[in-house]
Amino acid sequence: MRRFEEIPQLGSPSVVSMTAKARPTAARHRWRSPAAGLTGAAFAGMALALAVSLTACSAPPHAIPTQTHSAPTPSSTPAPTSAAPAAPALVPGGTATQNLPYFDKVNQATIAANAGAHGRDFIDALVAAGFTKSDMQVTADTTTIGLTANSIQFSVQLGDTCLIGQYGADAGGYESTTSATLATGGCLIGQTRPIDW
């Protein structure tokens, strides 16, 4: 008759030994991540590369330079100078006021040529300048007792207006004016000398 071996009791050393041999250890069946085998330096390098790539994606686009155009400064050109006023000239058929500048010009030229000019000098110059002799009057160069007059007066009648000039000490030099003709005709009050030359 075959003899059965004695069944060991739980907790005995033989049972514990058999259990340990039959059961695989937890370490043999544990899943290992692929990253678990990377060294610390390799992992840090990967993290840096990832950070750089993310920064490149999120960086703002390069600013496109814009061209600014400033309005050109207008060149400072000198303002055209106004033309010099025309020299006074005789206005045929014009009034005394219109012809006063020319009257003065002629008489001042006479004085410039001869500071001791007499009545005849003024009359001759005015005739040469275009005024009509028959429209003129002039006072005497001397008084009734033969003294030199302190001033002389001369005039040109133009329609119903007059050009009147006076030269001498009483006038303080040369003076001129315009006026209406006298009610009696002519331009000068008092005695005049005939213009008979």
Secondary structure as GFF3:
##gff-version 3
##sequence-region A 1 197
A	DSSP	alpha_helix	13	22	.	.	.	ID=ss1
A	DSSP	alpha_helix	26	29	.	.	.	ID=ss2
A	DSSP	three_ten_helix	34	37	.	.	.	ID=ss3
A	DSSP	alpha_helix	40	58	.	.	.	ID=ss4
A	DSSP	alpha_helix	96	113	.	.	.	ID=ss5
A	DSSP	alpha_helix	119	128	.	.	.	ID=ss6
A	DSSP	three_ten_helix	133	135	.	.	.	ID=ss7
A	DSSP	beta_strand	136	138	.	.	.	ID=ss8
A	DSSP	beta_strand	151	158	.	.	.	ID=ss9
A	DSSP	beta_strand	161	168	.	.	.	ID=ss10
A	DSSP	beta_strand	173	180	.	.	.	ID=ss11
###
